[in-house]
């Protein structure tokens, strides 16, 4: 019995030559239809998850590219030319005006340098003949390095200054080999006349404080910009040769002084080709995502029956991802206002508030290869760039730029990640010479009478946005009607790049639609796997029962064969008698 109930039973065809193994395999295969259906079903869900992951990778790639374009400075390149590059070079940011400036350089900023007049013959010569200390002051702060051991060499003392926490952030030491011997040099790390180095005590050292000679005096750079200041003996002073706070958006890199009445001329121009290249990158990367979503959700109507792609009808992909990205492209920029001509050639609002105004549109053809893809009308884009390149850059790269529409209020700041972009209507009341109340978009706001400041409260879109009151006369200023002519509006502008980055962060985040759908699909796959496992167990039992049944039949037929053989033999013997 054990022989044919074992899973190791092999049929030898002893019965009537029937191949029972093939018979059982065929019966099990027929019984496996439901399991195969489940496996096919599981594979289809696994493919969907893979597509989610591929789409997520594509969105992350788009996010990475957009981050490199996410500010006005990153998106817009401005070139600066210099008439004398050996004396002055410059760089410009997005706020730099397209104009030229003349720069006169009277002196460069320098650090303070002290060198010993005396010297020692070797770097290994002991500099301290007894235990000692070293005191210096830097930028008005006195510092003492104490407990310096006797026999500390010149090299040892240099290392001591350069590696001691109290001194290494302020001064550096080195040596100068004059040919006769080694001199000790100590210099301040910072430029500017405030950073004077004074050595006052060298206890135990063979060099006295008086041995240190000032070979270079710390001083400020001195320049005139466009002839300002006009007085001959007055200059703009800075403690650096990289001056970035004199001309808005322009950093001057001073290299050499200029001769009297021979200033350097710099010119600021917009890098139009660079902006166009960034716009093309923006469009191409968006089209990569659009193309993928299009393929994943396409419907083929060429046959008798329409057939969908792997994610056709998927709400998360078609609406939460695809349609949201399309809306960002087609909608007006957050916090932007359509330009209104208030007088001939005089406009209020934003020159460009939507990408369509730049000739960037979605191909509306149905069925074409480029259907649904973004396209650039080069002529329209060139016209927009010629007219106002800064406005073109702003609709792409504004990164929560606050602007007030009225001199009565001034935008101060917002909190990144908390304050939402948009248009905010301000209304406030001044009574008895004090700011007493304010609303932002109808929501009560916090007021600071001392600072004349209004701040959006938590739990509102304007939370954290700070506004300063400029019109401080008694009365209620502004109106609850945001569309009224006397409305006080502060706009927090968000360009298309940042708006898309915010959306992509939502989509690809832990609680984004793709992750949620992927988790749901994983749950479905696990449920299918449980059903497949149940089917495997059922089929294994079914196979075993078949083996048992046909093993008994095989054995029975074998005995019948044996009896038949014996009877045949007996009949033959009787015939021979």
C-alpha positions in Angstrom: 0.0 0.0 0.0 2.8 2.4 0.9 4.3 1.9 -2.5 1.5 3.5 -4.4 0.3 6.1 -1.9 3.8 7.6 -1.8 4.4 10.8 -3.8 7.4 9.0 -5.4 5.2 6.4 -7.1 6.2 5.7 -10.7 3.9 4.0 -13.1 5.5 1.2 -15.0 2.6 0.5 -17.3 2.2 -3.0 -15.8 -1.6 -2.8 -16.3 -2.4 -2.6 -19.9 0.4 -0.3 -21.1 -1.5 2.9 -20.3 0.7 6.0 -19.6 -1.0 7.0 -16.4 1.6 9.8 -15.6 0.7 11.6 -18.8 -2.9 11.1 -18.1 -2.6 12.6 -14.6 -0.5 15.5 -15.9 -3.2 16.3 -18.4 -6.0 16.1 -15.8 -4.1 18.4 -13.4 -3.4 20.8 -16.3 -7.1 21.0 -17.0 -7.8 21.6 -13.4 -5.2 24.4 -13.2 -7.2 26.8 -15.4 -8.2 28.9 -12.4 -4.7 29.1 -11.1 -3.4 30.2 -14.5 -6.1 32.9 -14.6 -4.9 34.1 -11.2 -1.3 34.1 -12.3 -2.1 36.1 -15.4 -4.1 38.5 -13.3 -1.3 38.9 -10.8 1.2 39.6 -13.6 -1.1 42.4 -15.0 -1.1 44.1 -11.5 2.6 43.7 -11.2 3.0 45.3 -14.6 0.9 48.2 -13.4 3.1 48.6 -10.3 6.1 48.6 -12.5 4.5 51.3 -14.7 3.8 53.4 -11.6 7.4 53.1 -10.6 8.6 54.0 -14.1 6.3 57.0 -14.1 7.5 58.0 -10.6 11.1 57.8 -11.8 10.2 60.1 -14.8 8.5 62.6 -12.4 11.6 62.6 -10.1 13.8 63.3 -13.1 11.5 66.2 -14.1 11.7 67.4 -10.5 15.5 67.3 -10.5 15.7 69.3 -13.8 13.2 71.9 -12.6 15.1 72.4 -9.3 18.0 73.7 -11.4 15.7 76.4 -12.9 13.8 77.2 -9.7 14.9 80.8 -9.2 15.2 84.0 -11.2 19.0 83.8 -11.0 19.1 80.2 -12.0 16.7 80.6 -14.9 17.9 83.9 -16.2 21.5 84.5 -17.1 22.8 88.1 -17.5 26.1 88.8 -19.0 28.5 91.6 -17.9 31.2 93.0 -20.1 34.2 94.9 -18.8 36.3 97.4 -20.7 39.3 96.3 -18.6 39.0 92.7 -17.4 42.5 92.9 -15.8 41.3 95.6 -13.4 37.6 94.7 -12.9 35.3 91.9 -13.7 31.6 91.5 -12.7 28.7 89.1 -12.6 25.0 90.0 -12.5 21.9 88.4 -11.1 18.3 88.6 -12.2 17.6 91.9 -10.5 20.4 93.7 -12.3 19.3 96.5 -14.6 20.2 96.3 -18.3 22.5 99.3 -18.3 26.2 100.3 -18.0 28.3 101.7 -15.2 31.7 103.4 -14.9 33.8 102.2 -11.9 36.8 104.0 -10.6 39.1 102.0 -8.2 41.2 104.0 -5.8 42.5 101.2 -3.7 42.0 97.5 -3.1 41.0 95.9 0.1 43.9 94.2 1.9 44.6 92.2 5.0 47.2 92.9 7.6 50.6 91.2 7.4 53.4 91.1 10.0 56.9 89.7 9.4 59.9 89.5 11.7 62.9 91.6 10.8 65.2 89.1 12.4 65.5 85.5 11.4 66.7 82.0 12.4 69.0 79.8 10.4 66.8 76.7 10.3 63.1 75.8 10.5 64.2 73.4 13.3 65.8 76.2 15.4 64.1 76.5 18.8 62.0 79.7 18.8 61.3 79.6 22.5 64.2 79.5 24.9 61.9 78.9 27.9 58.2 78.2 28.5 56.3 81.2 27.1 53.2 82.7 25.6 52.1 84.7 22.6 49.6 87.5 22.7 48.0 89.3 19.7 44.9 91.3 19.0 42.9 90.9 15.8 40.0 93.2 14.9 40.1 94.5 18.4 39.9 91.1 20.1 42.9 90.1 22.3 44.0 86.5 22.3 46.8 84.7 24.2 48.4 81.4 23.3 49.9 80.3 26.7 51.9 77.4 28.0 54.1 77.2 24.9 56.9 74.7 25.8 60.6 75.7 25.8 62.5 74.6 22.7 59.4 74.9 20.4 60.9 75.3 16.9 59.9 77.7 14.2 58.0 75.0 12.4 56.4 73.9 15.7 55.2 77.5 16.4 53.8 77.9 12.9 51.8 74.7 13.4 50.7 75.8 16.8 49.2 79.1 15.4 47.6 77.4 12.4 46.0 74.5 14.4 44.9 76.2 17.7 41.2 76.9 17.8 41.6 80.4 19.2 43.9 81.6 16.4 43.3 79.5 13.3 40.0 81.3 12.4 41.7 84.7 12.6 45.3 84.5 11.5 47.7 82.2 9.7 51.5 81.8 10.2 54.2 80.8 7.6 57.9 81.5 7.0 59.8 83.5 4.4 63.3 82.3 3.4 65.3 85.5 2.7 68.4 83.6 1.8 70.1 84.5 5.0 67.5 82.6 7.1 63.9 82.1 8.0 61.6 84.9 8.9 58.2 84.4 10.7 55.2 85.8 8.9 51.8 86.2 10.4 48.8 87.6 8.5 45.2 88.2 9.2 42.6 86.2 7.3 40.2 89.0 6.6 40.4 92.1 4.4 39.4 95.5 5.6 40.8 98.3 7.8 38.9 97.0 10.8 41.0 93.8 10.8 44.2 95.1 12.2 46.7 92.6 13.6 48.8 93.8 16.6 51.4 91.5 18.3 51.9 92.7 21.9 53.6 89.9 23.8 56.2 87.2 22.9 57.2 85.9 26.3 59.9 83.2 26.0 60.4 83.8 22.2 63.7 84.9 20.7 61.7 87.5 18.6 60.4 90.4 20.6 57.0 92.0 19.8 59.0 94.9 18.3 60.7 92.5 15.8 57.4 92.2 13.9 57.2 94.7 11.1 53.9 95.5 9.4 54.6 94.9 5.7 51.0 95.3 4.6 48.4 97.4 6.4 44.8 96.2 6.4 42.6 98.6 4.4 39.3 98.8 2.6 38.7 98.9 -1.1 37.6 102.4 -2.4 35.6 102.9 -5.5 33.4 105.5 -7.2 30.3 104.3 -9.2 29.2 106.5 -12.0 31.1 109.4 -10.5 29.6 108.9 -7.0 30.5 110.2 -4.5 31.3 113.4 -6.4 33.8 114.8 -3.9 37.4 114.2 -5.0 38.5 112.8 -1.6 35.4 110.7 -0.9 35.0 107.1 -1.8 32.6 104.1 -1.3 34.5 101.9 1.2 34.1 98.1 1.6 36.1 95.5 3.5 36.2 93.3 0.4 37.3 93.2 -3.2 34.1 91.4 -4.1 31.5 94.2 -3.8 27.9 93.0 -4.2 25.9 95.7 -2.3 26.6 98.8 -4.3 24.8 98.1 -7.6 21.6 96.1 -7.3 22.1 92.6 -8.6 25.8 93.2 -9.7 28.9 91.8 -8.0 32.1 93.8 -8.7 35.4 91.8 -8.6 38.1 94.4 -8.0 41.6 93.4 -9.3 43.7 96.5 -9.8 43.4 100.2 -9.1 42.5 102.5 -12.0 44.3 105.6 -13.1 42.8 109.0 -12.4 39.9 109.7 -14.8 40.2 106.3 -16.4 37.4 104.3 -14.9 36.4 100.8 -16.1 33.1 100.5 -17.9 30.8 97.5 -17.4 27.7 96.7 -19.3 24.9 94.4 -18.3 23.0 92.5 -21.0 20.5 89.6 -20.9 21.6 86.2 -22.1 18.5 85.6 -24.4 19.9 82.4 -25.8 20.4 81.1 -22.3 16.8 81.8 -21.3 15.5 80.2 -24.5 17.6 77.1 -23.8 16.1 76.9 -20.3 12.6 77.3 -21.7 13.3 74.5 -24.2 14.5 72.3 -21.4 11.3 73.0 -19.4 9.1 72.1 -22.4 11.1 69.0 -23.3 11.1 67.6 -19.8 7.3 68.1 -19.5 6.8 66.4 -22.9 8.8 63.4 -21.6 6.2 62.9 -18.8 3.3 63.7 -21.1 4.4 61.2 -23.6 4.7 58.5 -21.0 1.3 59.2 -19.5 -0.2 59.3 -23.0 1.2 55.8 -23.8 0.1 54.4 -20.4 -3.5 55.6 -20.8 -4.0 55.4 -24.6 -7.1 53.7 -26.1 -6.7 51.9 -29.5 -9.9 52.3 -31.5 -8.5 50.9 -34.8 -10.0 47.4 -34.3 -13.6 46.3 -33.9 -13.4 46.7 -30.2 -11.6 49.5 -28.5 -8.7 48.3 -26.3 -6.9 50.3 -23.6 -3.3 50.4 -22.4 -2.1 49.1 -19.1 -3.3 52.1 -17.1 -6.2 53.3 -19.2 -8.9 54.7 -17.0 -6.6 54.9 -14.0 -7.9 57.9 -12.0 -4.5 58.5 -10.3 -2.5 58.7 -13.5 -5.0 60.5 -15.7 -6.3 63.1 -13.3 -4.2 63.4 -10.3 -1.0 63.4 -12.3 -1.6 64.1 -16.0 -4.4 66.6 -15.7 -2.8 68.4 -12.8 0.4 69.0 -14.8 -1.6 70.1 -17.8 -3.6 72.6 -15.6 -0.4 74.1 -14.3 0.8 74.7 -17.8 -2.4 76.2 -19.0 -3.5 78.2 -16.0 -2.6 81.8 -15.1 0.4 82.0 -12.8 -0.3 82.0 -9.0 -0.3 85.6 -7.8 0.1 86.9 -11.3 -2.3 89.5 -12.8 -3.2 90.1 -16.4 -1.7 93.3 -17.7 -4.2 96.1 -18.2 -3.3 99.2 -20.3 -4.2 102.2 -18.2 -2.7 104.7 -20.7 -1.1 104.4 -24.1 1.9 102.0 -23.7 1.4 102.1 -19.9 0.4 98.8 -18.3 -0.6 97.7 -14.8 -0.2 94.1 -13.8 2.2 91.5 -15.1 3.3 91.7 -18.7 3.1 87.9 -18.9 0.9 85.9 -16.6 0.5 82.7 -18.6 2.7 80.5 -20.8 0.3 80.8 -23.7 1.3 84.5 -24.0 4.8 83.3 -24.8 3.7 81.0 -27.6 3.8 77.8 -25.5 0.7 75.8 -26.2 -0.5 72.2 -26.2 -0.8 70.5 -29.6 -4.6 70.0 -29.9 -4.5 67.7 -32.9 -6.3 64.4 -32.3 -4.5 61.3 -33.3 -1.3 63.0 -34.4 2.1 61.8 -33.0 2.5 65.1 -31.2 -1.0 65.4 -30.0 -1.1 66.5 -26.4 2.6 67.6 -26.5 3.8 71.1 -25.6 5.1 73.2 -28.6 6.9 76.5 -28.8 6.0 79.2 -31.3 9.4 80.6 -31.8 8.2 83.8 -33.3 5.9 84.6 -30.4 8.6 83.6 -27.9 11.2 85.8 -29.5 8.7 88.7 -29.6 8.0 88.3 -25.9 11.7 88.1 -25.0 12.5 91.2 -27.1 9.7 93.1 -25.4 10.4 92.2 -21.7 12.8 89.3 -21.0 12.6 89.8 -17.2 8.8 89.3 -17.4 9.3 86.1 -19.4 11.7 84.8 -16.7 9.3 85.8 -13.9 6.4 83.7 -15.1 8.7 80.7 -15.2 11.0 81.2 -12.2 9.3 83.5 -9.6 9.9 81.7 -6.3 7.3 83.2 -3.9 8.1 86.8 -4.9 6.1 89.3 -2.8 4.8 92.5 -4.5 2.4 95.2 -3.3 0.1 97.0 -5.6 -0.1 100.1 -3.4 2.3 102.4 -1.6 0.0 102.1 1.5 1.3 98.7 2.3 4.7 96.9 1.8 5.4 93.2 1.6 8.0 92.2 4.1 8.4 88.4 4.2 6.7 85.0 4.2 7.4 81.6 5.7 8.7 79.0 3.2 6.5 75.9 3.2 3.7 77.6 5.2 2.6 80.7 3.3 0.8 79.9 0.1 1.2 81.8 -3.1 -1.6 83.9 -4.3 -3.3 87.3 -4.3 -4.2 88.8 -0.9 -6.5 91.7 -0.2 -5.5 93.8 2.8 -7.7 96.0 5.0 -6.6 97.7 8.1 -7.6 100.3 10.6 -5.6 103.0 12.3 -7.1 104.7 15.3 -5.5 107.3 17.6 -2.3 107.0 15.6 -2.0 103.3 16.2 -2.6 100.2 14.1 -5.5 98.5 15.8 -6.9 95.8 13.5 -6.4 94.2 10.1 -7.7 91.5 7.8 -6.1 89.5 5.0 -8.6 88.1 2.5 -11.2 88.7 5.1 -9.4 86.6 7.7 -8.4 88.4 11.0 -4.7 89.0 11.0 -2.2 89.7 13.9 -1.1 93.3 14.2 2.0 94.8 15.9 1.3 98.5 16.6 5.0 99.2 17.5 6.3 97.9 14.2 3.2 98.8 12.1 3.2 95.2 11.0 0.4 92.9 9.9 1.0 89.1 9.9 -1.2 86.3 8.6 -2.5 83.9 11.3 -1.9 80.2 11.3 -4.4 77.9 9.6 -4.9 80.3 6.7 -3.3 80.5 3.3 -1.6 83.7 4.3 -0.1 82.3 7.5 3.3 83.8 8.3 3.1 86.5 5.6 4.3 89.9 7.1 3.2 93.2 5.7 4.2 96.7 6.8 1.7 99.6 6.9 3.0 102.7 5.2 -0.2 104.9 5.2 -0.5 105.5 9.0 -3.2 108.1 9.0 -6.3 107.4 11.1 -9.1 105.5 9.3 -9.9 102.3 7.6 -7.6 101.6 4.6 -8.5 99.2 1.8 -11.8 97.5 1.2 -13.3 94.1 1.6 -14.0 94.1 -2.1 -10.8 92.7 -3.6 -11.8 93.8 -7.1 -12.4 97.5 -6.1 -10.2 100.1 -7.5 -9.1 101.2 -4.0 -8.3 97.6 -2.9 -4.9 97.1 -1.3 -3.4 93.9 -2.8 -0.2 92.0 -2.0 0.7 89.3 -4.4 2.9 86.3 -3.6 3.9 85.2 -7.1 4.8 81.6 -7.8 6.2 80.8 -11.3 5.4 77.7 -13.3 8.7 76.0 -12.4 8.0 76.3 -8.6 4.3 75.5 -9.0 5.2 72.3 -10.8 7.9 71.5 -8.2 5.3 71.8 -5.5 2.9 69.5 -7.4 5.6 67.0 -8.1 6.6 66.9 -4.5 2.9 66.1 -3.7 2.7 63.4 -6.4 5.9 61.6 -5.6 5.8 62.0 -1.8 5.0 59.2 0.7 1.3 60.2 0.7 1.1 61.1 -3.0 -1.3 59.4 -5.4 1.3 57.2 -7.0 2.5 55.8 -3.7 -1.1 55.3 -2.5 -2.1 53.5 -5.7 1.1 51.4 -5.6 0.3 50.3 -2.1 -3.3 49.5 -3.1 -2.0 47.4 -6.0 0.5 45.7 -3.7 -2.4 44.7 -1.5 -4.3 43.3 -4.4 -1.2 41.3 -5.5 -0.9 39.8 -2.1 -4.5 38.8 -2.1 -4.1 37.1 -5.5 -0.9 35.4 -4.2 -2.9 33.9 -1.3 -5.5 32.6 -3.8 -2.7 31.1 -6.0 -1.2 29.4 -2.9 -4.6 27.9 -2.1 -4.9 26.7 -5.7 -1.4 25.2 -5.5 -2.4 23.2 -2.4 -5.6 22.1 -4.0 -3.9 20.9 -7.1 -1.2 19.1 -5.2 -3.9 17.2 -3.3 -5.8 16.6 -6.6 -2.6 15.2 -8.2 -2.0 13.0 -5.2 -5.5 11.6 -5.3 -5.2 10.8 -9.0 -1.9 9.1 -8.4 -3.4 7.0 -5.6 -6.4 6.1 -7.8 -4.4 5.1 -10.9 -1.8 3.3 -8.9 -4.4 1.0 -7.6 -5.8 0.6 -11.1 -2.3 -0.1 -12.4 -1.8 -2.7 -9.7 -5.1 -4.4 -10.4 -4.5 -4.5 -14.1 -1.1 -6.1 -13.4 -2.7 -8.9 -11.4 -5.2 -9.4 -14.2 -2.4 -9.6 -16.7 -0.7 -12.2 -14.5 -3.9 -14.3 -14.2 -4.4 -14.0 -17.9 -0.9 -15.3 -18.5 -1.4 -18.2 -16.1 -4.7 -19.2 -17.8 -3.1 -18.9 -21.3 -0.3 -21.2 -20.1 -2.7 -23.7 -18.6 -4.8 -23.8 -21.9 -1.6 -24.4 -23.9 -0.6 -27.3 -21.7 -4.1 -28.9 -22.0 -3.9 -28.5 -25.8 -0.6 -30.3 -25.9 -2.0 -33.3 -23.9 
